[in-house]
Amino acid sequence: MTDAQAPDLILHRGLFTTLDRANPTASAVAITGGKFTAVGRDEEIMPLAGRETRIVDLKGKRVLPGLIDNHLHIIRGGLNFNMELRWDGVRSLAVAMEMLKRQVAVTPPPQWVRVVGGFTEHQFAEKRLPTIEELNKVAPDTPVFLLHLYDRALLNGAALRAVGYTKDTPEPPGGSILRDANGNPTGLLLAKPNAGILYATLAKGPKLPFDYQVNSTRHFMRELNRLGVTGAIDAGGGFQNYPDDYAVIQKLSDEGQLTIRLAYNLFTQKPKGEKDDFLNWTKTSQYKHGTEYFRHNGAGEMLVFSAADFEDFRQPRPDMGSEMEGELEEVVRVLVQNRWPWRMHATYDETISRALDVFERVNQETPLEGLNWFFDHAETISDQSIDRIAALGGGIAVQHRMAYQGEYFVERYGPGAAEATPPVARMLEKGVKVSAGTDATRVASYNPWVSLAWLITGRTVGGLRITPQRNCLDRETALRMWTENVTWFSNEEGKKGRIEVGQFADLVVPDRDFFACAEDAIADTSALLTMVGGKVVWGAGDFASLDQNPVPPAMPDWSPVRSFGGYAGWGEPQQANLQLKAAQGCGCAHSCGVHGHDHATAWSAQLPISDLKGFWGALGCACWAV
């Protein structure tokens, strides 16, 4: 082979899981022009090298296709990432509050300290949220806004003053401001039944200047790259207006600085004005317009507000109004006539079945065939609805919201109802198009490995087993849900999702063998090497020197990202692993020899003993000592 024909890069001595059924394993790949040009054994690939070919020895590490999130609020999340203290993955409230205290100390007025979703109280050993009094003690003068899923927000006294909520503030529609005996707000906001009050209050906070938002988005993408994410479908979001709030991501695309392949959907922002939004957008925007890194993907996840059944399992299931079908049909007809696919938020089967009535009626006049439309979430979808979706050629995009809200679902509906919520294995068995994602950054963490762990183990992040083994997925199936399966949802089948000749050279080398590590180690995975289009966008450990994605320090200089990084506070400079701190602060005189200090998970595990906290416990552990 001449040097002109030689590949740009060869990776060898790896354990490649290609997901190509015709060539499932390999030890080496060649990459040219950002695509895989050869996949096979070392002895087949190494002779292809020319004088300019870069050679990377993977030292026997497992290699997977790059992970693709089917539902990520990456555009909105990027604008705010540098302002947010992330409690994602932190396992002790004591450690979380110490992080908060440190962030308060460096946050200048009039800025807020924000902890905006991605966690649940059940992940903490203490199994609770902080009290308002604890927030006020840590931050008497700095506004603190704490968003827990989409069920509540906690504001300290300074934040209440900043947003102007007083005794005279009227009760918001669809939400509740809790008050004391004198009628004064306590600092607790509840979503009843939707998150409007939480959105609106958060929107009152200071925003970053445009250049800082650019920097923030780059840091969010780098954090995703650190976790092996190479692609995502952006689902729009509340208070994310098109085209104004897309200027940052468009600038990064224009300048070739995107390190995540991104398809975006347009989310209406105007109740009762949804049809006008989509009439306008179908005239001014073109489906699929863009590049291989940033392209238009149709409508949703909000199509009409009258069909939005928010997933707060602490509240009763909301009933959609009688106007739902008429408003939804008007929008869907606009989309079908313009051949735009759509995604539709739907938590409950009651909503899904009514929406399907509309889709089937439209299909009788204008066939949906060829439109890659789908429902998001579908936690309580029925077999009948799955069959109806399959018959119409639609799909279902599931996310790991139950990993964060499973305890609340069980509390309201019982453990039996939670066993197939959502019924992922059943969806796959019936042959419907199905893929996986996170719905980050507010109702769940953006960490893809938490989602993979949930699909495989059926456990919440709090350790509760909600899905029996018969409804869980094997590791390869779960991985396909995060790779090749997602490509149908962005109409990119055959372009990415596998390590296969002709596909984009997007891959991840995780820090542990996904197929050999213990199940309880999956969620703690991160990447040693992440590549997008043959470019190294994250390198760590033995591969740190290969990193081609330098990002300036997080802006502003008080950004929590500078101190803590992202998931599980990985960037903490004085403590490489905050979970060690969590163990030290858990209140034990000593650790249990079997479970360490992770007693909460041990107690909630499904073990063949009658008294989980008893002296003998599992394997004679000493969790009784707490």
C-alpha angles and dihedrals in degrees: 000000000000121000089249089060096041119112121257092230140012124197113195143170092042136131099237119194097195101177085217102131091206092052107018100168136034140163099210142026136192121216127198127171092356095304136096108259099173133018121183146081124340092249089056098044105037095065088061091070120113130195092273097042113117113225122206121190109212092194095222096307123153114254125200134182111269113275119249121201112216094202120026129146090217099147094052092037092052093054090057106027096102091053096052130089104213120218090178108135097003106135102196129057088209090060092043091053091048088054089049092050092052092048092050089055093060101035111102124214133295090025123102131224106232129193100184113186132286093116142071132210088240092069090065120088086228091056093218145087122246118269123244087247090057091050091050091049092052094041114023094161108018117082112245121193117187118186116196110195108297095304105080149354128213119211125185121221093269091053092050089053091047094053093041099236109160142155088282097052108115121235108267121236112261094009144065135229106206114224138194126238090281094052096253118138112259095203097258118117120188129199106229101197103327138030098246094115090049093049093046095048094048089050089062091069125098117277130218120253115255096261090050090050089055090052091045093053091050090053092049091052090048090052089052090048088052087060095047099260113147101164142023144176111230112221097199113233149209114304090012104123125193126257099000098060092044094064094094096051090043090054091051090048093049091050094047094244100125113117094179122064102233133196113183135205125205114240118200116236102189122081108219089010097075097108091052090051093054094042088055096043095048087056097045103033130054123217111245091011112150140046137303086271102043123022142152116258106182133256136337162339082189110043099158128357092224089068098049110114104184115216102233100142090187087071129058117268109278118237114225115232125254090254092066099092096047095048093043093049092053091055096042091052090054090050096046093047089053092042093240117151119219143202120214128201108230125158102172133051089230089066094040095052092050091048090050089055087060095044092049092050092051090045091059090064103027114022117233091208111133095020111116095216124157149169121247123222103354094181097167100028116151129229089248092056091048089054091049091051091050091049090053093047095246133137143222123230110199126195134192097253090127089062085067101031103031094108091055092047091052091047092055104033105020134247093281093060090050095056093090103022098160101010095223097158090050092050091053092046090055092052099241118148106265134173139164140238144142113253085221148193104045113020094035141004122275090230106121093199091063088056092047091049091051092050091049103038103027090224131133120231085258090061099253113144104223101157119060118225093257089064096044126094130240115243097258093050091048090050091051088053087060098043129021095017092060093059093074088059091059095035092244102120113158094018100083143349098083136061095244137133110275096021125110112277095244114144146143133216104204122209090244135031105270091204097046107033123098116273092243090056096057096083092055094057122124133171130271090187132012123183130189117187090348092304120119105237095170131024130173138165111000090001100049092104090060095061110127096178110084111178123193116244115285114275131256101039091236092057114137087226090071092059105030109019107206136289112040091354092280093166094061102133099202096043120037091196119034089190089071087057089049090055091049090051099045094099098247123137086217139351126265111253092227105038102023106214095324094106096144091063092044093053094048094048122111099251130165095243133097098223114039092189095044122120095255096044119153111339088351094293122177100229086123087078096074 
